[in-house]
Structures are given as structure tokens and as C-alpha cells.
Amino acid sequence: MIERIEPLLKEVESVLISNSDELEIFRLKYLSKKGIVSQLFEEFKNLPADQKRDIGKPLNVLKSTAEGIFNSKKEELESNSHSGLQGIDTSLPVYLNQPGSFHPLKIVENRLIEIFYSLGFDLSDGPEIEDDWHNFGALNFSEDHPARDMQDTFFIGEHVLRTHTSSVQIREMEKNSPPFRLIMPGRVYRNEAVSSRSNCFFHQIEGLYVDEGVTFADLKQTLYYFVQQFFGQGTEVRFRSSYFPFTEPSAEMDIWVGTDTEENQRLTKGTGWLEVLGCGMVHPNVLKSCNIDPNKFTGYAFGIGMDRITMLKYGINDIRDFFHNDLRLLKQFQGE
Ligand code: DAH
């Protein structure tokens, strides 16, 4: 009998009990009337007196050990249940391997920063709540320019929610003197009807390069480089002349996405070309607003629509999808 008691003691001590079901199984197996310990006591009764002496002690140890384990586990499980952990198996392993992911807009922003860093651009930013001077006045918008209209701009008393990141150009040029070689990413706001293509807020990355002797050729070269790096070697681009109050001459740049899929036709309104940015040579009036001598310095600026190129890059068809925080979308960007 003694040979059975010793391994049983070890067994009892090593049983894992992590919930009330397992506790009950333990009780039934070892401590109930028909359990192993009771059976051993039955056998014990019938032993000759000389054997009883040797076996009584280990048998009692087995019994009290099993009872001790039962009672302390019972107490532990009850106190857990008071703290709201009932039904939760706290002994299960923890899955630490569930990393978060960057938002696709953040991935694109980081990529743009990386590309322009490699060309020697520094990073800066400015406030989203702006005054009229930084958002419009200093950028050579005339008093009656339609962009100041209620339809486009969210007003907050005397202030506006910036309608573009071009305001950061002014803040930088007021603070420092040339040369400037900066990119300025951020969120901008427009009072527009929300649809799959346009939202009341979106994201831009502003670029500014001001120094002696900067030309339109420098601008084109920089933007070509950006397109090849971001969209891939061989991506076709075209410049269309355009108008912005703060640049002269002004242009918009399109990239060729083609008309082969229905989605690309929709995206490009059948032309195959998608506008990705506005740009131009900084208007002399803008330099003057910031006390920079336009006879000495010239510069270029550009503003890239980040939401649009992110949608294009990742095949996202609805701009509103960026802001639903749907894990099914976000999880696709794990590891990027
Ligand atoms: N601010 C313009 C917009 O919101 C984009 C833009 C165009 C920025 C030309 C520039 C620029 O810096 O030179 O549509």
C-alpha cells in the first residue's frame, strides 16, 4: 500500500486547477466518498495492526495535503469570481504577438518624409487653427477671392480651420531667413459635401524651397524624383498650367494611371490621368509678405494631396474608409 501512497501524493500536488470544473473533478477523484483517499482508508481498516503503524502517517499526509489544496484553490477561485473574473481562465497563456499597425495615411506620410529627407528637406508643421493672414492674406489671396467664401472655409470667429498647409510656408518664412528647404505635412479642412471622393478634412504635404537662383527646372526635377520613388520607376507624369494666388507660374501635376480598369476610369474621369499635386514658383508678393527680398531670392512650392495618393497606392475606393477605424482595413497594414 505504501508504494501507492507516495506517487499519489506527488500526483495530488501536481494537479493543475484553474477553474471550478477542474476543482470539482479534483474533489470527486480524491476527496469524495468514493474517491481515492476514502478507498485507501477503507483498505487501511483491514490491515494488520503492525502495518497500520507504518501506513497511517503517510496516508494522513496524503489526505490533509489533498484537503489543503482543495480548500486553498476553492478560496482563490471564489475571490477571483468576486473581482469579476468568473468564467475567465486566468491561467491561459497571454498572446503578446498582436502588434498594432500604422494607419495607411501615416505609412504614406512616413514614406514621403523619407523621400524628401533624402533630398535634404527638413520637416516642420504649423497650427490647424489659423488666422486669415497666414491662410490667405500673406499668400496673396485678394480680399474678394472666392476661396475665402463661407462655402469653402470653416470659420471660428476671427480664425479659420486652415484650408491648406500653405499657411505653414508663411509661418516658417516669417520666423527664419532663406535658404528654406522644408516639407510640412498636416490635416486641412474644407466645407465641402462629403462623398467617396471628398471629405470635410483631408491631408496634404507642403513643400517649400527658397534660395538664390531656384528655378522651375529644380521644381520639376524634384517632383520627378518623388514620383519615381513613390509610384515606381517609369511612372509617367504631365504638368498642366494652373492658377494659385501664391505661385507664378503655377501648375498641377498628373500621373498616368491608365484606363484599363473600371476603377481607373472612374478615378480619372475617363482620361487616365490623376491629379496629385499643385505647385509653382513662389509669388514675389508672398516673399515680400515675409520680408524676403524677391529680387535676391526665388523659390518653388508644392502641395501634395496625401489621401488621394494613398487611395491610389492601396486601392482604397472611398476616402471615408480612412476614418471608420475598421480593424479589417487597418490590419492589412500590419508590418508595413
Ligand atoms: N494649397 C493648394 C491647395 O490647397 C495646393 C498648392 C498649390 C500648394 C500650389 C502649393 C503650391 O504649395 O505651390 O490646393
Residues whose N, C-alpha, C, O or C-beta is under 5 A from the ligand:
A	BS01	DAH	T163 H164 S166 G207 F244 T247 G278 C279 G280 A301 F302 G303
